Amino acid sequence: MRPETLSALPAFVRVARLGSFRMAADQLGVSPSAVSQTLRALETRLGVRLLNRTTRRVGLTEAGERLLRRISPAIDTLNEALEEVESARERPAGLLRVNLPRAAWWLVAPRLPDFLARYPDVRVELFADDGLSDVISGGFDAGIRLGELLSQDMVALPLTPPLKMAVLGSPDYFRRHPPPQTPEDLAQHVCVHFRYSGSGKLVEWEFVRDGRVFEVEVGSRLIVNDGGTALDAALRGMGLAQLFEFATKEYEAAGRLVRVLEPFYLPFPGFFIYYPAREYLPPKLRVFVDWLREGA
């Protein structure tokens, strides 16, 4: 195999997995045009088209799919071998990529300056994503996700105790609508519904009564895919929203939001940090996990 062919294969795998020259270039630390030229040269040497290119997306041809399937395990093994060699360094270093939902930002943000000061050779990329993306195919070192949404083949460590979702509205909303007394009353209210970006699934409003968990239909006239947007809508009196308790305390203390139906709130597993099971952890990830769990 010619050296230039071998060196182009990691770039091909990145582009194939991410479906984007730009994202692959960001991870490789080069320009998108350099990645594009590398792969065009690879196609020329092989005499076959590997990628279908459009203005919005890069897709695999049949030949590209076959090549990706055959070389991916080898590329992953080589990357792990190189990371293992680099792990011998005493100081953690490199780019640490973490996928997390927007609601988990509060776990990291308040303490992040301490981590960056403690480990000056580590660069951190936090990718806000409510779409439940696959951390492996996305090229992430780890992810943060609710316990009930974790894949079974991942190492997962808890970051928070069990959580609850509160139902809240603004004082202005309650001047126009009587507060609900039971979860079933929500069918008669204006509610802000949340839809997952990835699956397109609407999040059900769940409650508990006498130890029985149940779902209710709510009067949904506004659907959003971002918790911050749902919070803003509730603050503006546009309807009732179901939000993480930790995200609403300051607004409740200021009298801008009022919670209702508290006896019916359902506890559920909190946030976990998770990553693929492997024989060792790169130092950058190991120290990040340890640091994050210090405040758990």
N, C-alpha and C positions, 0 to 999 in steps of 0.2 A: 504494500500500500504506500502511495506517495505521501510524504509528510504533510503536504498542503491539504490533501483529502482528509487525513486523520484529524488535523487541527480544525477543520470546518465542521466536523460532526457535532461537537458540543453546541455550536451556534445553531445548527439545524434542530437539535433536540429542544433547545430553549424556545425557538420560534414556533415549532410544532406544538409544544405544550401550551404556550401562552397565546398563540394565534395573533401575534403582534411583533413586528420588527422593533418598534419603539420600546416595548416592555422588555424584550430580550436584550436590546442594546443597553438599557438601563442596568440590567443585572450583570451584563458582561463588562460594563464600563467603557463602551465604545459608542460610536455614532450609529444611528439607524442605517445610514447609507453604507457604512462599512459592513454591517451585518448583511445587508441586501446584496452587496457586491460579492461577499464571501460565498453566499448560497447560490448566486447565479454562476459563479465559477465552479462550484461543486456540481451543479446540474450539467454544466458544459463538459466537465471531465467524465461524469458518469453517462452522459448522453441520454438523460431522461429527465422529465420535469417532475420535481418533488413537491412543489407548492403551487397552489392556485392563488393568485394575488388579485384582490379587489381594492377599491378605495377605502373600504371600511374594515376588511378582515383578511387574514391569511389562512387558507385551508390546505389540507393535505390532499394530494392526488392518491390514487391507489398505490402507486409505487412508493410514495412518501409514507403512507401508512405502514406498508410492509417494512420499510427501512427503520422507521421509528420503533416498531414492535421488536425488531431484532436487536437493535443497538442500545435501546434504553437501559436494559439491565447492566450492560457493560459500562455505559457512561456513568450510571449511578454508582457502580462499584468503584470506578476510578475516582469519582468525586469523594466518596467516603474514605478511600485510601489516602487521598491527598489531605483531607481534613484531619485524618488520624495522625498523619505526620506533623501537620501544623499544630495539633493539640499538644505536642510536646513543648511548645512555647509556654513560658510561665505567664505571660501577660495575654489575656483574651484580646482578640483583635478581629477586625473585619466587619462586614455589613451583616447585621442581624435583622431579618425580615419577619415581622409578626403580623398575622391576620387577626383582626378583632372586630366585633360589632361596635357600633357607635356608642351603645349604652355602656360598654366596658371601658371607655376612655377614662372614666373617673378613677379606675383602678390604677392606671399607669401615670396619668398626667401629673397629679400632685407631687409625686416622688421622683419623676423622671430626671430632673436636674441633678439629684443625688447620684443616680446611676451613671449619668454621663460624666460627672466629676470623678466618680470612683474608678471608671474604666475608660480612660481617654482614648484608647485605641479602638474602641467599639463604636461603629456608627449604627444608629437605630432607624429602621423604617417601619412605621406603624401604618398598616393599610386598613382603613375603616371599611368594613364590608358586612352588610346585613344579609348577604345572599348565601351564606353557608358554603362558601367556596372550598374546594379541596386544597388543603395546604401543600400537598405533595406536588400535584400538577401545577400549582401556582408558584412553586419555587420558594415557599416560605419555610423558615426554620421552625416555627411554632405558631399556634393559634390560641385564642382565648374564646371560650364559648360556654353557654349554659350547659349544665350537666346532662339535662334531658336530650340534648342535641348532639352528643358526642358519638363518634364512631367507635365501635368495639375494638378495633385493631390499633388503638392509640394508647400511649402512656398519658394518663390524665391525673393532674394533681389539683386539689381544691384551693381556691383563692379566697372564697367568701363562705360564710355560713349559708343555710337555706334562705331564700328571698321570698318576698311577697309582692304582688301587684296591687297598687291602690287605685281606687276609682275616685276621680276628682273632677271638680268643676269650679268655675270662678264665681265669686259673689254675684256678679252681674247675671250669670246664667241662672243662678238659683233665685234671683228676683223675678225671673220670667218663668221658671219651672219649679214645681215643688220637688224637694229631694226624694229620690227613690227610697223606699223602705225595705224592699226585698230585691234580689237580683232580677226576678221576673219583671219588675217594674221598668227595667232598662229598655224593654221593647217599646215603651211609650216616650222614650227620651231621644234626644239628638246625641249620637255618640260618634267619636272619632275612631275609626277602625284601622288596624295595622295590617299591611300585606307584605309578606316576605318577598324581597326582590328576586331571589333565585328561583324558588319554587312557584311563586305567584299565589301561594296559599294565604288565605285570610286567617289571622290569629283568633282563635276562639276565646271568648271571655269565660273563664272557668272560676267556679266558686266551690265552697264546701259547706254543707249543712248536716249536722248530726253525724259527722264522719263520712258522709257520702259526697263524692265529687260529682259535679254536674256542670253542663254548659248551658248558656242562655242565649237566645237571639236578642240582639240589641238593635235599637233604631239607628242604623248606620246611614248617614247622609254624606259623610266625608271619609275618604280612604287615603291613607298616607303610607309611605314605606320608610319612614324615618322617625325615631322616637323624639328627636328634638322638635320636629314639625308638629307631632301630636301634642307635645307639651305647649308649644306656642299657640296652637289652636285652642287648647283648654284655657290658657291665660287670657286669650282674646274673647272668651265667652262663646266660642263657636260650638261647644258641646262638651260632653263628658269624655274623659280619656282614661284608659287603664295604663298606668305608668309604674315603673319601679319606685318603690318607696324612697330609696336613697336619692332619687333624682328630684324629689318634690319637697323635701324638708324645708329648704330655705324659703320656698314660695308659700308654704303653709304657715311658717313662722311670721312671714310678712303679711299674712292675710289675703294673699292673692289667689290662693287655691284652698278649697274646702273638700275634705275627703268624706265619702259616704260609704255605707255598706261594709264597714270594717269588720264586723263579726263574721263575715262570709269569706274573708280573704284566704286563699289557698297557698300554703307554703310549697315551694318546689326547689329542686337542687340549684345551688348558686353557680357562680362562674368558676371554671377550671382553666388552667393552662395545659395544653396538650401538644404532643409532638410524636412523630413516628418512632416506634420501638426500634432501637438499635443497640449495638454492643457498647457504645460510648456516646457521650455528648460532646460536641465541640465546646471548647472553653467559653466562647461568647454566649452560647445558649445556657450552659450550666450555671454561669454566674448570674444570668438574667433570671432564670427560674428561682435560684436561691434568693436573690434580691427581692423579687416580686413576692415571694412567699413569706419574707420577713414581716411584711405588713398584713398578712392574711389573718 
